[in-house]
């Protein structure tokens, strides 16, 4: 059934596309690993990182992260390289001269780009967060450990009526110091708990409050209770106080969604980061379609000098695409641009450029 719609020339283009893309990925993997080993070797030796962790933890996370990050560049290079080569060998002219429209000529490209889009999307949602966690956990121990891992002066709203304050939190010991919890009924304070320390019990998955005082307010009446130790369940966990870089990229998509819902209540100031990370996972794979359209339209014309000129232009445009993603991210974080708009701007701009190039492409 599929062969009725996909002709021999379609299969030829699809195989060329995917084969060149995979080959480009392999080349980039070798290059980035060699450069990274030369840069990080001193850190590995200085902190005696085990070889098994370097291979199966750090590079098991490093390679998927950078392949995903550079996938627009590799995709664009692959499309331009083999399409420009087809044009240089006068393979495209007979196809278009035989009555095939340029839109029909694009069909096998978009079939192949859909496969890349689908794999990238699944990776962004399910695989990359897990491999990112492997890499980040390794970096935090063997490459750039933080001398001070405490988060200071944390104010947080954990539900509609409950607010907490922790002077500083040590993520290694899972201990918070100078803890205050306040409960309100509307605008009226009904309970205030103050404690010297709050400790996370990983077995019971509860908090232990030490050396505490509870002040209960009922109208004009007040009641004070003191104690040395008390177990309590609160809607917060040690992960809420982590201060490592890129921590949200290591969260699963489900954890990210839960964190966003909690952040709507807590208002700790990280909503932009959370939403950017969430939306990027779904929109970044769209680059497969955008850059494929641009690449084919740009390189399907036979030019003097072979594949060199289209390839150079393609590398420049793919870097421009990646840079535009970083700029839109910064506009969102620093300029207040809504994250949903920020993540779509690069695809909209370069998609429009791709449509323009398609209109100007040889028919």
Phi, psi and omega in degrees: 000318182295326182293340177295330185254337180249112184274178182300316180295328177296313179299322180299314181292318180299314180295319178298314181300302184294321179296316179293322179297313180295321178296319178297319177300318181296316179297314180297322179300312180299316183295311184291327178291317179299313180296320182290321178299316180297329180279322187262357185302319179298320178295318179300315183286321183298320184254013175052051179290128179297141181300322181297321179287326178299316184282307190268353176244302184291304183283341172291337175261325183296313185295309178299323181298311184283329174296320178292317181295321183264007182302323175300318179297313182293322179296314181296315179298317181298313181297312183293320184298306185281333177289316178296325177292320175298318179294320181294329179268013177055045176265336184277323182304312178300327180295311181289327179289338181279009176100003179278126178288161180294326177296320178292325177297330180285343187305307180298329177297318183282337172294313178295318180293330176295321177297317178295318177301314183295314180296318180295320179296313178299319178298315181296324184278319190246325191262310185302318177302321180293314180291328175298322179296320177301312183294315183294319178300320179293314182299323183290344180255315191252345184246305182224064178293143180273130178290328178239106185259020183263147176255128189253152171052060182263121172252135184211140172258119185260345167202188188301327187241004188238131180234144178231156175222135174231126183296312171204151184232129178262113183285341178285311181274348183059047183232134174249144184243143183056079184258134177228130176235128181236134177243136182238153169241095190073238178262001186261129176287126180248338180203138176225122180249130177235133182218152177290319184217153170227127189238134179277124175264104185290340180280308179280344184056046177225170177259137172259121180259127186243140178053066188249160173225130179246125177250117180254132183243125178229088184069239179270356182264142177228148179227131181249132177232135178238153179198169181258334183203137181207134175270139178210154177253123179233150180279060174203154182224164179305330180298335179291347182246010180290144184240012179289152175290151175060025183294328183287333177290345179264001177274143173294160181299324178294314178298323180296317179297319179295319180295323178295317179297321179290323181296331177299330178271316188287318180062047181275000174094014181245013183299320181300315179297316181296313182291323176299316179297319180295310184291327179299323182297332182263333184263332182302319179298341179297345178299336179301318180285315184298310184284334174295314178300315179296316185296314180294315182297326184281326190251003183280353178266135178284125182235157178291134181104359176076218187273355186298311182295309177301322180295318178296316178296319180297317178297318179299314182292323180292322174295321178298323178296313180296319179296322179296327176296316180294321179295315180296326176296315180293323176297326179288316184287320186258333186254358177081011177294129180305133183304322182297326177283319182300319184285340180268341184304310180301317180293324179292313182296311183283335173295318177297320177296321178297319178296319179298315179295325178295319179296324182274353182292154179296136182254000000 
